[in-house]
């Protein structure tokens, strides 16, 4: 019986590894924010390499936060160049908790992770370097409890 459990565990680990290797992320990076808080003037910068200018991509904003965050939502300014090279700035409302204070997204320990779809029809412009910037847009100059902010880009799939 012990041998069956060990064999089953090994098979599960191998299958899990095979599935995780199949991820199609074109870009997935996080910036760790200071423990003493995220200041309004601290702009987070991401520079993915341009895979091509033909295919479409889905762009996600990823957040990791803990229970020290005292608000239900997080307002952010997100800027990037569209396919014509024009700078586009969006004001993004990330709802991190419901009206009862229950955190959204997945979590482990005291941290929670959530993604917000920024663009599901994104094409890279012909520029050599593409830059995404993220800046907090809350009323407080410094907010605490946001641990990491990131950008994830995946090939667009019709659903």
Phi, psi and omega in degrees: 000317179301320180295322178296320179295317179296315179297318178297319178298318180295318179297318179298318178296317179295317178295318177300318178295321179294320180292318182292333178289342182275005179299144184249025180301130172277327181206138177204100182227145175239145168251130177275131182269156180298145180295333181278002174124163180257112180280149181304323184279351181278101181269128178271131188240135179229133183231081178288149173286144182280113180287318176190169180249012183257311185285159178262152183224157171257130181247126181242144169262127181249138180230141170238129181219168178234182183291352177286346178287125191263003182244166178277328182228173180222122177266135182225150168259123179240126181236143176195164178272135177279186186294341177269002180084007181275132179291127180241131177238126179247143169263118188248128176260113179259110178276113185263343180215157177276183184294346178262002178088008177279128182293141175270172177079177179275158181211157173215133184061230180261008181252147178233146178234139181216147177240145177236128178288120178269320184203127179251015178215048186271135172236137177288143174282175182282004180292150180293318181244132178247134186236132170248134175237146179228129180225137179288142185235031179280166180290331178284141178294329180227131176243145180247155175102349174268116186270317184216149173228142184211170176235134176233131180236128179229153175301140181287136176237130175293138181245000000 
